[in-house]
Amino acid sequence: MKKLFALLALVGMLTFSTAPLALAQDALTQTPDSTLAAADSTATEEVVEEVAEETTAIGGVYKALKIKYIEGDAFFMSFVALALILGLAFSIERIIYLNLSQINSKALLSKVEEALLVDKDLAKAKEICKNTRGPIASIFYQGLMRMDEGVEVAEKSIISYGGVQTGLMERNLPWISLFIAISPSLGFLGTVIGMIQAFDKIQQVGDISPTVVAGGMKVALITTVFGLISAMILQVFYNYILSKIDGIINDMEDSSISLLDILVKIEVAKTK
């Protein structure tokens, strides 16, 4: 019985809650504002048509690229595509790593300065650097680890570890440059192979005609185009990564100089 009453109550609530909505919709359709509704429906149809056209256009581009990929000899085109995919994989990995390496160096320096000059707590400063990600915090930590040995030793440690962090940021860049160089080379290799195929057909047929030459020339041109496009895409990512590295290195150098100034102040205060 309880389940039956609960079911009847639920049906009643749904009935009474939907009735006002139905009445309101009927009232709107009976008012002179029906022209606005018609206009809205027309606008909606236009938007749907535009989206359909865009989808068709995207599908057409994809289909055209697929056709050209097959026409360009799938064997050589697969190597070009593989070079592009691997280059993009290394590029995306570097971009993620560099974005995670970028921090607010001024905020970190302010915390370290407060811990060293105000709180006079070296362990606290080390803990702050240890719990902060990025090369700047790592360099700070190495400098603070050698702080008891003097400012000169701390400076050498900062410089040395700065070189280590620079090497870590530049890791995998040679692979990206390799794929940038090899992509057009694979395209040119396809060009040479296409020309050889064209001359082989001419030799077999024994006649030079546009139909015989066109197949090999088409393969040659398509592989070259795809190889150059792949290299240009990877080159854009490569230059972006280099700019990110330069920015982080500049921030590292500036922050390291500021940290050394703080260590000098502490050293001077000890001698007084």
C-alpha positions, 0 to 999 in steps of 0.5 A: 500500500505504501508503494502504491500511495507513493506511486500515486503521489509521484504521478500527481506531482508530475501531472500538476507540475506539467499542467501549468507549463503546458498552459503557458506554452499554449498561451504563448502560441496563441499570442501575437508573439507567434511571429517571434517564435517563427523567427527563432525557429528560422534562425535555429534552422539557419544555424543548423544548416551552417553547422552542417555546412562546416561539418561537411567542409571539415569532412571534405578536407579530411577526405581530400587529405586522405585521398592525397595521402593514398595517391602519394604512395602510402609507403613513403607517406607513412614514414612522413606521418610517423616523423610528424607524429613522433616530433609532435609527441616530443614537442608536447612532452617538452611544452608540458614539462616547461609549463610545469617548470615555470613558477612565480620566482618573485614569490619564491624569492620573497618567501626564502628572503623572509625565512633567511632574513626575518625568521633566520631559519635556514631549514625553513628556507630549504623546506620551502625550496624543496616543496616547490617544483621547477628548476629555480627552486632546485637551484635555490636549494642547492645554493642553500645547501652550500651556504655554510661553506661560504658565498663563493662555494654557494655561487659555484654550486648555483652555477653548476646546478644551473647548467644541469637544469638547463640540460634537463630543459633542453632534453629531447630537443635533438630528436625534434630537430631530427624529425624537422630535418628528416621530414622533408628528406623523406619527401624528397626521397619520395620525389626521387622514387616517383621520378624513377617510377615515371622513367620506368613506365616510359621505358616500358611503354616506349613513348613519352606521354603526359598520362605515363609521366603524370603518375610518377610526377604526382607521387613525387610532388605529393610526398614533397608537399607533405614532407615540407608541411610536416617540417614547418609544423614541427619547426613552429613547435621547436621555436616555441619551445626554445623561446620558453627555455630562454625565458626560464633561463633568464628567470633562473639567472635573475633569481640566482643573482637575487639569492646571492645578494641575500646570502651576501647580506647574511654573510656581512651580518655575521662578520659584524 
